[in-house]
Amino acid sequence: MGKKKDQTERTSLEIVEPIGKRVLIRKDEDKKETKGGIRLPDNIEIPTITGRIVAISAEVQNSSDIPLSQYDKVLFNPKDAIPVDFEGDNRLFVVEVESVVAVFRKS
């Protein structure tokens, strides 16, 4: 008879930790309509998209030169973003900090 799996083995969660000068971003939902009410086609290609940083690498966290932190809302170029096949809707991307082009801040 095989051993029973420990409760912690069955409920352990897999996490994605970026390495180097990278962050893990959850992409915002694709917009289907503009604020003015214009319906966008499903196959539209937008050069930059927004999302939230859900994890940052130790290198980014320890660098005072990189003004990014967990939960920041950012604008990034998806060209070099690496999709993480971690969830069904593929909204997670590993992104180099150079591809993050703006951070949304409240004044």
Residue pairs with C-beta under 8 A, 6 or more apart in sequence:
14 86
15 55
16 24
16 55
16 84
16 86
16 92
16 94
17 24
17 55
17 57
18 24
18 55
18 56
18 57
18 60
18 94
19 57
19 59
20 57
20 59
20 96
21 57
21 59
21 60
21 63
21 66
21 96
21 97
21 98
22 57
22 60
22 94
22 95
22 96
22 97
23 53
23 55
23 56
23 57
23 60
23 68
23 94
23 95
23 97
23 100
24 53
24 54
24 55
24 56
24 84
24 92
24 93
24 94
24 95
25 51
25 52
25 53
25 54
25 74
25 76
25 81
25 92
25 93
25 94
25 95
26 51
26 52
26 54
26 91
26 92
27 49
27 50
27 51
27 78
27 91
27 92
27 93
28 49
28 50
28 51
28 52
29 91
31 40
32 39
32 40
32 42
33 39
33 40
34 40
47 77
47 78
47 79
48 75
48 76
48 77
48 78
48 101
49 75
49 76
49 78
50 73
50 74
50 75
50 76
50 104
51 73
51 74
51 76
51 91
51 93
52 71
52 72
52 73
52 74
53 68
53 69
53 70
53 71
53 72
53 74
54 70
54 71
54 92
55 70
56 68
56 69
56 70
60 66
60 68
60 97
61 69
66 97
67 103
68 74
68 97
68 100
68 103
72 103
72 104
73 103
73 104
74 100
74 102
74 103
74 104
75 100
75 101
75 102
75 103
75 104
76 93
76 95
76 99
76 100
76 101
77 99
77 101
78 93
78 99
79 99
80 95
80 96
80 99
81 93
81 94
81 95
81 99
82 93
82 94
82 95
83 90
83 92
83 93
84 90
84 92
84 93
84 94
86 92
